Amino acid sequence: MAAQKLRITWLGHATFLLRTPGGKTVLTDPWTTDNPACPDSMKKVGPVDLILVSHGHSDHTGDLVSIARSSGAPVVSTYEIGLWLQGKGLQNTAPMAHGGTQQIAGIGVTMVNAIHSSSVMEDGKLVYLGQPAGYVIRFEDGLSAYFAGDTALFGDMRLIGELYKPDMAFLPIGDHFTMGPAEAARAAEMLGVKQVVPMHFGTFPALTGTPARLRELIAKNIQVLELKPGETTE
């Protein structure tokens, strides 16, 4: 039987469903219900085996509690987000800190740095949720992917490339709140990846970066896997 390939479905913004070579479903930064980019037919997420959360902003956690509760899937996050979830009655949390690695559902997850912020508004008050993060995900067949979360370009992306050797990277390109296409192109070069999946663009007018601009700026040997919300690629 031929080995399965990683299947990537984009639900808009930074929310992806990853069907791993081992048949697991990984969900990143769950935000579907109020996500204007998410197709109506995909706002209800089915069963998932693992949830990864990069930071606390509502456009990355808007549906985290409901999906975690209904699926029972473990949630990987910073320590502070883990405590916040436990305060809402969720017990299947797997908090960690930057530099650590854990194996969950047969998948290796390493938390790495991101330059951004992390908080959520509740009852009119700002709740601090620790430092933002990115993840290096190592799938069952050895394929590795870097999910950057929301971040600026930073020099240690070169170290991420040297240490973890990701094959592909999910990079924000929208600009304004994260990297734009020029910075993302430089990030891809520093990481040494073969493929880039652009994210966090086009959801709101302020997020002006485009895959077309990224393609103009990125090294010719790096493939840009451009998806429309609701599309799946291998």
Beta strands, then each sheet from edge to edge (+ up, - down):
strand 1: 7-10
strand 2: 16-19
strand 3: 25-28
strand 4: 50-52
strand 5: 75-78
strand 6: 93-96
strand 7: 101-104
strand 8: 107-113
strand 9: 119-122
strand 10: 125-128
strand 11: 133-138
strand 12: 144-147
strand 13: 168-172
strand 14: 195-199
strand 15: 223-224
strand 16: 232-233
sheet 1: 6+ 5+ 4+ 3+ 2- 1+ 16-
sheet 2: 7+ 8- 11+ 12- 13- 14- 15-
sheet 3: 9+ 10-
end
